[in-house]
Amino acid sequence: MNTSRSPLTLVLFRSGRGSDVDAIPAEAGVYAVYDSDETLQYIGLSRKIKASVKLHMFELPELCFSVRCEAVKAATTLELQKEWKKWILEYLAENKGKLPHGNVQGNVLWSDRKQRTTKKSLTLTDGFRSAVNDSDILEACREVVRLHKTVVFMKGSRSEPECRFSHRVCSILDDMLVDYETVDTLDEVHNHNLRNVLKQFGNWPTIPQVYHNGDFLGGHDILDELQMSGQLHELFKTDGPEDI
């Protein structure tokens, strides 16, 4: 299979103009993450470079300042591994045989990714209607919350969150082994204008929003507080052993 390589891309996460994550290739390839001292922390390979780098940013923000990446389109697993090995060998040659700290055997900060269920996000419409009223989306929100015990309205999906607050909420619920559903507020095809409708639905200005047993539980900050106090554990514990 023929593969094509894109030019190397360098992205700063915390430059004076802020992050430019959209410049990171979405396809398969190899990437290297640097800290604020320009020390290479980790060399990785992924089928979705942007999604992997975003998760690193959410989970290890203090170690992620910039990323250098190269997309390898239509690559097989073997070809990706070969390109990754090439980057590793180049680093070893330049650093007296020492691996990047994140690639050292036993360091699981980067490689031991949090396991997330692949359960798909719920959708509020079939996506075929040309015009959907806010009232329809509002009613669909009520129905979703009524039918499912725990629902998270978030940016992105649980496997690929699009903001660190949504990532944080999923991490809390995943760590507690809670069975929950998600609705992607960025999916305009199936959930038209949901981000605005949610302000009315939950009387809460920000996203993510978590609902439990039909009631609004809170956003990421409230879930953080409930988790730290132990109240969140007690809340889900009372629902039965299957939820916690």
N, C-alpha and C positions, 0 to 999 in steps of 0.2 A: 504493500500500500504506500502510495506516495504521500508525504507529509510536507506541509509548508510552514515555515517559521516566520513569525512577525518580528519586527524590530524590537529590541529591548525597550521596555517602558519603565521609567522611573517616576514614582509618585510620592509626594510628601504629604503626610497625614496632618501635620501641624505646622504648616508654613504660615507666613503672615496672612495669606489669603484663605487659610482654612484647608480642609481636606478636598482632594480631587479624586475620590474613590471611583467615579464613573470612568476615569481613564484606564482603570485596570481591566485587562481583557477578561471577558466572561467565559471563554472557552478553556480547553485543557492546556496545561503547560507547566513550567517550572517558575518558582519565585524565591526571592531572598528577602528576609525582613531585617531591617536595621533599627537600632535604638537611636536616641537623640545624640549620642556621641559618635554616631556613624559606625558603630560596632555591629558586625553581622551576627544576628542572633539565631537565625534558623533558615535552612534551605529546604523547601518543600516542593512537592509535586501534587497536582490536583486535576480532576476532570473539570472543575469549575474554579478557576483561579480567584475570581472576584469574591465568590461566596466563601472560600476558605480564608482569604485575607480578612474579610469582614469579621468572621468569627474570631480570628486572632486579635483583631482590634477591640472587639467587645470583651474578650476574656483576658487579654494581656495588654491593656492600653499603655501601661508604663514601659513596655518593651517594643512597642510599634510606633516608629516615627516615620519611616519611609519603606518603600518596597521596590525592588527591581524584579521585573518579571518578563517572561518570554512565552508567548502563546505558540503552541505546536498543534496546528489544526489537523484533524483526522488522524491523530496519533493512536497507535496501539498502546496497551499497557507496557509492553516491552520497550517500545520507543520512548515513552515517557521516562521510564526507569533509566534508560541509557542516557538521556539528556540530563536527568537529575544527577547521575553518577559523574557526568562530565563536569558539572558545576562543583560538585563535592571535591573532585580531584584537583580542580583549579584552585580551590580554596586551600586544600592541604598543601599544595606546592608553594603557595604564597605565605603560609603561616606555619612553617616548620612541622608539618604533619599533624597539627592540631585541628580538630573538628570545631565547627561553630557550637557554642554552648548548648543550643537547643537540639543539636543532632547527636550529642554525646549519649551513649548507651546508658539507660537508667533515668534520663531526664524526660519526664512524661508531660511537661507543661505544654509542649506544642503538639506532640504526636498522639497523645492519649485523648482524642476528641471525646467530648461528652456525647453519650449515646442518646439519640433522639428518635422517637417513633416516626415512621414515615407516613403516618396518618394524614390524609389530604385535608386541606382546609374546606370548610363548608362554604357554599355559595348561596347568595340570597335570591338570585334569579337564574334562569337558564342561559342568559347571555344573548338570546336571539331577538329579544324585543328591541325595537328601534328607539322607543321612548319609555322611560321608567320614571314615575313620579316619586318624589321624596316620601309621600305618604305610603307608597307601596314598599319602599325600603324600610320605613319605620315599622310597618306591620310585620315585615319579614324578620326584623330584629326581635320583635316581641315573640314571634313564633319560635325562633331559634333558641332564645333564652328559656322559653317555656318547655321545649322538648328535650333540652340537654342540661345536665346537672351543672357543669362548669364550662363556661365559654369565654374565650379570650379574643377580643377584637384588637388586632395588632397590625403593625406594618410589616408585610412580608408573611412568610410561613414559618412554622416551628423549625424546619430544617434550614431555612435561609431567611432569618429575620433581617429587616432592613433598617432597624435602629437599635441602639444599645438598650433602650428602655424595654422594647419588646423582647429582646434577647434576655434581659434580666428576668422578666416575668416568666418566660418559658423555662429558664434555668431553675427558678425557684420551684415551679410546679413539677418539673422533671425530677429534681432532686428528691421531692417528696413522693414520687411515684403516683401522682394524681392523674387520673384519666380525664382529659379535657379536650374540648374542641376549639378550633381557631377559625377566625374569619379575617381574610386579608383586606384591610381597608384601602390598599393601593390597587386592588383589582377593580378597575372602573368598568370592565366589560360585564362582570357578574354582580358587582356591588356598587352601582353608580351613586356617586356623591355621598358615600357612606361616611366619610370623615366629617362632613358637615351634619349629616343626620344624627350621628352619635352624640353631638353636643346637646341636641334636644332630647334624644332617647335616654341618656344617662345623666343629663344635667351636669356634665363633666367636660371641661374644655380640652383635655389632652388624650392622647392615645399612647399606650394601650389602655383598654378598659376590661376589667375582669368581672364576670357575673357568676354567681353561685346560688343554686336553688332558686332561681328566678329573680334574685336581688343583685343590685350593684354592690360589688365588694370593694373595688377601688382601682387605682392606677398603680404604676410600679412603685411609687414612693410609699403608698399605704401598705402594699404587699410586703415591702421591705420591713416596715415597722412591725407589721403583724408577725412576720417570720422571726424577727429579733426578739420579740416579746414572748414567743411561744404560742400566741393565740391562733396563728394560722394552722399549726400542727393540730391543735385541739379542735379547730373548726372542721378540718377534713377527717380527723379521727372519729368524730361522732357520726360520720356518714357510713361507717362500716369498713371492714378490713380490706375490701377490694380497692379502696381509694387511697389508702395510706399504708 
